[in-house]
Amino acid sequence: MSMFIKLEVSPEVASNPDLVSKLVEICPVDIFDQDDGKLRIVDENEDECTLCDLCIEAAPEGAVKVIKLYED
């Protein structure tokens, strides 16, 4: 379970093979993985997030959310 960062991805993006591939490719800390063309978030890597926003920029607006668990 993540202590600092939680990622949420819309079901539309998580089931779109092209966007899934793009997210897997661009994440510098391997938070995203593919499982039969569907997106899988690698829970143990979430706290490695560098807040680079590459995933947010690669997806449609509002489809990927990076939630900082350490903020109120």
ABEGO torsion letter per residue (X at the ends): XBAABBBBBBAAAAABAAAAAAAAAABAAGABBBBGGBBBBBAAAAAABAGAGAAAAABBBGABBBBBAABX
